[in-house]
Amino acid sequence: CFVSLHDYLSGAPFADYQNSMYFDRFLQWKMLERQSITKDTFRQYRVLGKGGFGEVCACQVRATGKMYACKKLEKKRIKKRKGEAMAGNEKQILEKVNSRFVVSLAYAYETKDALCLVLTIMNGGDLKFHIYNMGTPGFEKERVQFYAAEICCGLKHLHRESIVYRDLKPENILLDDNGHIRISDLGLAIKVPDGEQIRGRVGTVGYMAPEVINNERYSMSPDWWGLGCLIYEMTAGRSPFRARKERVKREEVEKRVQEEEEEYSDKFSEDTKGICRMLLAKDPKQRLGCQADGAAGVKAHPFFKNINFKRLEAGILEPSFVPDPRAVYCKDVLDIEQFSTVKGVNLDQTDNDFYSKFTTGSVSIPWQNEMIETECFSDLNVFGPQGTRPPDLDWNQPPEPPRRSLLDRIFRRHVRISSTSTTEEHPREHNS
């Protein structure tokens, strides 16, 4: 049915569409979408936090008023730490994923000193702040279930694109104004080739799966281990394999992950304990989520019996906690460690080639969503009376005279002032 419909529409109906005013309007929108993006496209606001290569600031698109978070990757810092592959990889993956449970990339541009990723703004703080700074450490079960379900959906969307995330931890899960979460910071995420497994000892100590620590081959299994760690930490108010403030060597934590079983207090109900044990299975072959049914197997666990996943994925399931719009759910800006100046790094043509590939401007789906959400689309997408061609699409209308540039206007004004002053100085000359 799909093929037959496509074949029919690609014939005469599409030719008619190309000759219509609707196709001309579509091209207008595409031209607007593809306009060059610079720092002047945005207003810059306060620092929100700190990324691996620079600050994260709030910013606003001047034309629409839409707020975003701008993640700045300082060019010299990237080069010094050989982070080009990591930065390019994160940008490519963000472009590829379109999920309400993963932060979206809306724009990518460069300034003289930085590469900038303009992302979904998440004003509600991260899960680490909420677990440890909002009363008794940990959450009640209903809240744990809701966040775990949304993280599960985010992982499902990443895995559907063959992307393994590899860095699940509370500080990488952010809340929006309405209390929904998104997975952020995809710097360690990687696309797994079809039918293959990868190897890579990356992640955060205490959250890395045993197969990652042992440098074994894996595909999506580390992410389900990470979800187990998160459910445990949200429930217990501490990580399963390391206490928050204890000073333990990396090797000691890794040994615990590989050899020790996690301990369960009376904060854990039977089904919470059950899902944690299944997600924190040392052997990935025995781990929940790592079988053929993947995310569907995780969703089917009794822990999620109160979650309607259809409503959740449609964005119509209400969170139990909604952030207070007057509160700031993060450390004071003054507490954010300032980056020191990078010295002894010079940028060359190879670097410029990388920057030009990175700075691709608007990303289609988030940009189009912005036009709809800010009502620019409904305001601008107006046709003539009774569906006639509007003046801006009437090619028989004479074109408007071009507006003089600011420089041209200033220059003409300067010439006019000069000639006036000359006249005042030499009135006789002028009269003769």
C-alpha positions as CSV (number, residue, x, y, z in Angstrom):
1,C,0.0,0.0,0.0
2,F,2.8,2.4,1.0
3,V,4.7,1.8,-2.3
4,S,1.6,2.2,-4.5
5,L,0.7,5.5,-2.7
6,H,4.2,6.8,-3.0
7,D,4.4,5.9,-6.7
8,Y,1.1,7.7,-7.4
9,L,2.0,10.9,-5.4
10,S,5.4,11.1,-7.0
11,G,3.8,11.5,-10.5
12,A,1.2,14.1,-11.5
13,P,0.3,15.2,-8.0
14,F,3.9,16.2,-7.2
15,A,4.2,18.0,-10.6
16,D,1.1,20.0,-9.7
17,Y,2.5,20.8,-6.3
18,Q,5.7,22.1,-7.8
19,N,3.7,24.5,-9.9
20,S,1.7,25.7,-7.0
21,M,2.1,28.6,-4.6
22,Y,2.4,26.1,-1.7
23,F,5.7,24.8,-3.2
24,D,7.0,28.4,-3.5
25,R,6.1,29.0,0.2
26,F,7.9,25.8,1.1
27,L,11.0,27.1,-0.6
28,Q,10.7,30.4,1.3
29,W,10.7,28.5,4.6
30,K,13.6,26.3,3.5
31,M,15.6,29.5,2.6
32,L,14.8,30.9,6.0
33,E,15.8,27.6,7.7
34,R,19.1,27.6,5.8
35,Q,20.2,31.1,6.5
36,S,23.6,31.4,8.1
37,I,23.8,31.3,11.9
38,T,26.2,33.5,13.9
39,K,26.5,34.7,17.5
40,D,24.3,37.7,16.4
41,T,21.4,35.3,15.9
42,F,21.1,35.0,19.7
43,R,21.0,37.1,22.9
44,Q,23.4,35.6,25.5
45,Y,22.4,35.3,29.1
46,R,23.8,33.9,32.4
47,V,26.1,30.9,32.8
48,L,24.1,27.7,33.6
49,G,27.0,25.4,34.2
50,K,30.2,23.9,32.9
51,G,30.8,21.3,30.1
52,G,34.0,19.4,29.3
53,F,35.4,22.1,27.0
54,G,33.7,25.3,28.2
55,E,30.7,27.0,29.7
56,V,27.0,26.4,29.1
57,C,25.0,29.6,28.9
58,A,21.3,30.4,28.4
59,C,20.6,32.1,25.1
60,Q,17.6,33.4,23.2
61,V,16.9,33.5,19.4
62,R,16.4,37.2,18.7
63,A,13.9,36.5,15.8
64,T,11.5,34.2,17.7
65,G,12.2,34.6,21.5
66,K,12.8,30.9,22.0
67,M,15.2,30.1,24.8
68,Y,18.0,27.5,24.5
69,A,21.2,26.4,26.3
70,C,24.4,27.2,24.4
71,K,27.2,24.7,25.0
72,K,30.5,26.4,24.1
73,L,33.5,24.2,23.1
74,E,36.6,26.4,23.2
75,K,38.7,25.8,20.1
76,K,42.1,25.8,21.8
77,R,40.8,23.6,24.6
78,I,39.5,21.0,22.1
79,K,42.9,21.0,20.3
80,K,44.9,20.8,23.5
81,R,42.9,17.8,24.7
82,K,42.6,16.2,21.2
83,G,38.8,16.4,21.5
84,E,38.0,16.9,17.9
85,A,36.6,13.4,17.4
86,M,34.6,13.6,20.6
87,A,33.1,17.0,19.8
88,G,32.3,16.0,16.2
89,N,30.8,12.7,17.3
90,E,28.5,14.3,19.9
91,K,27.3,16.8,17.3
92,Q,26.5,14.1,14.7
93,I,24.7,11.9,17.2
94,L,22.6,14.9,18.5
95,E,21.6,15.7,14.9
96,K,20.5,12.1,14.3
97,V,18.3,11.6,17.4
98,N,14.8,13.1,17.6
99,S,13.3,12.2,21.0
100,R,11.4,14.0,23.7
101,F,13.7,12.1,26.2
102,V,17.1,13.2,24.8
103,V,18.2,16.8,24.4
104,S,17.8,18.1,20.9
105,L,20.4,20.1,18.9
106,A,18.8,23.1,17.2
107,Y,21.8,25.0,15.9
108,A,25.6,24.6,15.4
109,Y,27.8,27.6,14.7
110,E,31.2,29.0,15.5
111,T,32.7,32.2,17.0
112,K,36.3,33.3,16.8
113,D,37.1,31.3,19.9
114,A,34.5,28.6,20.2
115,L,32.3,26.0,18.5
116,C,28.7,26.4,19.8
117,L,26.0,23.7,20.2
118,V,22.6,25.3,20.8
119,L,20.5,22.7,22.8
120,T,17.2,22.2,24.5
121,I,17.2,24.3,27.7
122,M,16.5,22.4,30.9
123,N,15.7,24.8,33.8
124,G,14.8,22.1,36.3
125,G,18.3,21.1,37.3
126,D,19.9,17.6,37.1
127,L,18.9,14.5,39.0
128,K,22.1,14.6,41.2
129,F,21.0,18.0,42.6
130,H,17.5,16.7,43.3
131,I,18.6,13.4,44.8
132,Y,21.1,15.1,47.3
133,N,20.0,18.7,47.8
134,M,16.3,18.6,48.2
135,G,15.6,17.1,51.6
136,T,16.4,13.5,52.5
137,P,18.6,11.9,49.8
138,G,16.6,9.8,47.4
139,F,13.0,9.9,46.0
140,E,9.7,8.2,46.8
141,K,8.9,5.2,44.6
142,E,6.4,7.0,42.2
143,R,9.0,9.6,41.2
144,V,11.7,6.9,40.7
145,Q,9.3,4.9,38.5
146,F,8.5,8.0,36.4
147,Y,12.1,9.1,35.8
148,A,13.2,5.5,35.2
149,A,10.4,5.0,32.6
150,E,11.4,8.2,30.7
151,I,15.1,7.2,30.8
152,C,14.1,3.8,29.4
153,C,12.2,5.5,26.5
154,G,15.3,7.7,25.8
155,L,17.6,4.6,25.7
156,K,15.1,2.9,23.4
157,H,15.2,5.8,21.0
158,L,19.1,5.8,21.1
159,H,19.3,2.1,20.7
160,R,16.9,2.2,17.7
161,E,19.5,4.3,16.0
162,S,22.2,1.8,17.0
163,I,23.7,4.3,19.5
164,V,25.0,3.2,22.9
165,Y,25.1,6.1,25.4
166,R,27.7,4.8,27.9
167,D,27.5,7.6,30.5
168,L,24.3,7.2,32.5
169,K,24.6,9.0,35.8
170,P,22.4,11.4,37.8
171,E,24.2,14.6,36.6
172,N,23.5,13.7,33.0
173,I,19.7,13.5,33.4
174,L,18.1,17.0,33.3
175,L,14.6,18.2,34.2
176,D,12.6,20.7,32.1
177,D,10.2,23.3,33.4
178,N,7.3,20.8,33.5
179,G,9.2,18.0,35.4
180,H,10.0,15.7,32.4
181,I,13.6,14.5,32.0
182,R,16.0,14.3,29.1
183,I,19.3,12.5,28.7
184,S,22.1,15.0,28.0
185,D,25.8,15.1,27.3
186,L,26.3,12.6,24.5
187,G,30.1,13.0,24.3
188,L,30.8,9.3,25.0
189,A,27.9,8.0,22.9
190,I,28.9,6.0,19.8
191,K,27.1,4.3,16.9
192,V,27.6,0.5,16.9
193,P,27.9,-1.0,13.4
194,D,25.1,-3.4,12.4
195,G,25.8,-6.9,13.7
196,E,29.0,-5.9,15.4
197,Q,30.2,-5.2,19.0
198,I,32.6,-2.5,20.1
199,R,35.2,-2.2,22.8
200,G,36.0,0.9,24.8
201,R,36.8,1.5,28.5
202,V,34.9,4.7,28.9
203,G,32.4,6.1,31.4
204,T,32.3,7.3,35.0
205,V,33.8,5.4,37.9
206,G,31.1,3.7,39.8
207,Y,28.6,3.6,36.9
208,M,30.7,1.6,34.4
209,A,29.4,-1.9,33.7
210,P,31.7,-4.9,34.4
211,E,32.2,-5.7,30.7
212,V,33.4,-2.1,30.1
213,I,35.8,-2.3,33.1
214,N,37.1,-5.6,31.8
215,N,37.5,-4.1,28.3
216,E,35.3,-6.8,26.8
217,R,33.2,-6.4,23.6
218,Y,29.6,-5.1,24.1
219,S,26.7,-3.4,22.2
220,M,23.9,-1.8,24.3
221,S,24.4,-3.7,27.6
222,P,26.3,-0.9,29.5
223,D,23.2,1.4,29.2
224,W,20.9,-1.1,31.0
225,W,23.5,-1.5,33.8
226,G,23.5,2.4,34.0
227,L,19.7,2.4,34.4
228,G,20.1,-0.1,37.2
229,C,22.6,2.2,39.0
230,L,20.2,5.1,38.6
231,I,17.1,3.3,39.9
232,Y,19.2,2.2,42.9
233,E,20.6,5.7,43.6
234,M,17.3,7.4,43.2
235,T,15.8,4.9,45.7
236,A,18.6,4.6,48.3
237,G,20.0,8.1,48.0
238,R,23.5,6.7,47.3
239,S,25.3,5.0,44.5
240,P,25.3,1.1,44.6
241,F,29.1,0.8,44.5
242,R,30.4,4.1,46.0
243,A,29.3,6.5,48.7
244,R,29.0,10.1,47.6
245,K,31.7,11.6,49.8
246,E,34.0,8.6,50.3
247,R,37.6,8.9,49.0
248,V,38.2,5.5,47.4
249,K,40.7,4.8,44.6
250,R,39.3,4.0,41.2
251,E,40.7,0.4,41.4
252,E,38.8,-0.2,44.6
253,V,35.4,1.0,43.1
254,E,36.0,-1.1,40.0
255,K,36.8,-4.2,42.1
256,R,33.4,-3.7,44.0
257,V,31.6,-3.5,40.7
258,Q,33.2,-6.7,39.4
259,E,33.0,-8.8,42.6
260,E,30.6,-7.5,45.2
261,E,26.8,-7.6,45.3
262,E,24.9,-4.3,46.0
263,E,23.1,-4.0,49.4
264,Y,19.4,-3.3,49.8
265,S,17.9,-1.3,52.6
266,D,14.2,-1.2,53.6
267,K,13.7,1.7,51.2
268,F,13.5,-0.9,48.4
269,S,10.1,-2.5,47.7
270,E,10.3,-6.1,46.3
271,D,9.8,-5.1,42.7
272,T,12.3,-2.2,43.0
273,K,14.8,-4.7,44.4
274,G,13.9,-7.1,41.6
275,I,14.5,-4.7,38.7
276,C,17.8,-3.5,40.3
277,R,19.1,-7.1,40.6
278,M,18.1,-7.9,37.0
279,L,19.7,-4.7,35.6
280,L,22.8,-5.0,37.7
281,A,23.5,-8.6,36.7
282,K,27.3,-8.9,36.3
283,D,27.0,-11.1,33.2
284,P,25.4,-9.0,30.3
285,K,23.9,-12.2,28.9
286,Q,21.8,-12.5,32.0
287,R,21.0,-8.8,32.3
288,L,17.5,-7.4,31.8
289,G,17.3,-5.4,28.5
290,C,20.1,-7.4,26.9
291,Q,17.9,-10.1,25.4
292,A,16.1,-9.9,22.0
293,D,13.2,-7.9,23.3
294,G,15.5,-5.1,24.5
295,A,13.6,-2.1,26.0
296,A,10.3,-3.9,25.7
297,G,11.6,-6.5,28.2
298,V,12.5,-3.7,30.7
299,K,9.1,-2.0,30.3
300,A,7.3,-5.3,31.0
301,H,8.9,-5.6,34.5
302,P,6.4,-5.4,37.4
303,F,8.3,-2.3,38.7
304,F,6.7,-0.3,35.8
305,K,3.1,-1.8,36.2
306,N,1.7,1.7,37.1
307,I,3.3,3.4,34.0
308,N,1.2,3.8,30.8
309,F,4.1,3.9,28.3
310,K,1.8,4.9,25.4
311,R,0.7,8.0,27.3
312,L,4.3,8.6,28.5
313,E,5.8,8.5,25.0
314,A,3.1,10.9,23.8
315,G,4.1,13.4,26.5
316,I,0.7,13.4,28.2
317,L,1.6,11.6,31.5
318,E,1.9,14.2,34.2
319,P,5.1,14.1,36.4
320,S,4.6,13.8,40.2
321,F,7.1,16.6,40.7
322,V,7.0,20.0,38.8
323,P,9.9,22.4,39.4
324,D,9.1,25.7,41.0
325,P,9.7,28.4,38.2
326,R,11.0,30.8,40.9
327,A,13.6,28.4,42.2
328,V,17.1,27.8,40.8
329,Y,17.9,24.1,40.9
330,C,21.7,24.2,40.6
331,K,24.9,25.4,42.3
332,D,25.4,29.2,42.5
333,V,27.0,30.5,39.4
334,L,29.9,31.8,41.5
335,D,30.6,28.2,42.6
336,I,31.1,27.1,39.0
337,E,34.9,26.8,38.5
338,Q,36.2,29.2,35.9
339,F,38.2,27.8,33.0
340,S,41.9,28.9,32.9
341,T,43.3,30.4,29.7
342,V,44.8,27.8,27.3
343,K,48.3,28.7,26.4
344,G,50.7,27.5,23.7
345,V,48.1,26.2,21.3
346,N,48.0,27.6,17.7
347,L,45.1,26.9,15.3
348,D,45.8,26.1,11.7
349,Q,44.1,25.3,8.4
350,T,43.4,21.7,9.5
351,D,41.5,23.1,12.5
352,N,39.5,25.4,10.2
353,D,38.5,22.5,8.0
354,F,37.1,20.7,11.0
355,Y,35.2,23.8,12.1
356,S,33.6,24.3,8.7
357,K,32.2,20.7,8.9
358,F,31.0,21.3,12.4
359,T,29.2,24.6,11.8
360,T,26.1,23.5,9.8
361,G,23.6,26.1,11.1
362,S,20.0,25.1,11.8
363,V,18.8,21.5,12.4
364,S,15.6,20.9,10.5
365,I,13.2,19.3,12.9
366,P,14.0,21.4,16.0
367,W,14.0,24.6,13.9
368,Q,10.6,23.7,12.4
369,N,9.3,23.0,15.9
370,E,10.6,26.4,17.1
371,M,8.7,28.1,14.3
372,I,5.5,26.3,15.3
373,E,5.9,26.7,19.1
374,T,6.6,30.4,18.9
375,E,3.7,30.9,16.5
376,C,6.0,32.3,13.8
377,F,4.6,29.7,11.4
378,S,0.9,30.6,11.9
379,D,1.8,34.4,11.7
380,L,3.8,34.2,8.5
381,N,2.1,31.3,6.6
382,V,-0.8,33.4,5.4
383,F,-2.2,33.2,1.8
384,G,-4.4,35.6,-0.1
385,P,-8.2,35.8,0.3
386,Q,-10.1,32.7,-0.8
387,G,-6.8,30.8,-1.1
388,T,-5.3,33.1,-3.7
389,R,-1.6,33.7,-4.2
390,P,-0.4,36.3,-1.7
391,P,1.6,39.4,-2.9
392,D,4.9,38.0,-1.6
393,L,4.5,34.9,-3.9
394,D,3.2,36.8,-6.9
395,W,6.0,36.8,-9.4
396,N,4.2,39.4,-11.6
397,Q,4.5,42.1,-9.0
398,P,7.4,44.5,-9.5
399,P,10.2,43.8,-6.9
400,E,10.5,46.1,-4.0
401,P,13.4,48.6,-4.3
402,P,16.4,47.2,-2.4
403,R,17.0,48.8,1.0
404,R,20.2,50.7,1.3
405,S,22.7,49.0,3.7
406,L,23.6,50.7,7.0
407,L,27.1,51.4,5.7
408,D,25.7,53.0,2.5
409,R,23.3,55.2,4.5
410,I,26.0,56.3,6.9
411,F,28.4,57.0,4.0
412,R,25.7,59.1,2.1
413,R,25.0,61.0,5.3
414,H,28.7,61.7,5.7
415,V,28.9,63.0,2.2
416,R,25.9,65.2,2.7
417,I,27.3,66.7,5.9
418,S,30.7,67.2,4.2
419,S,29.1,69.1,1.3
420,T,27.0,71.2,3.7
421,S,30.0,72.2,5.7
422,T,31.9,73.1,2.6
423,T,29.1,75.3,1.4
424,E,29.1,77.1,4.8
425,E,32.9,77.7,4.6
426,H,32.9,79.0,1.0
427,P,29.5,80.6,0.3
428,R,30.8,82.9,-2.5
429,E,32.4,80.0,-4.3
430,H,29.2,78.1,-4.1
431,N,27.1,81.0,-5.3
432,S,29.4,81.7,-8.2
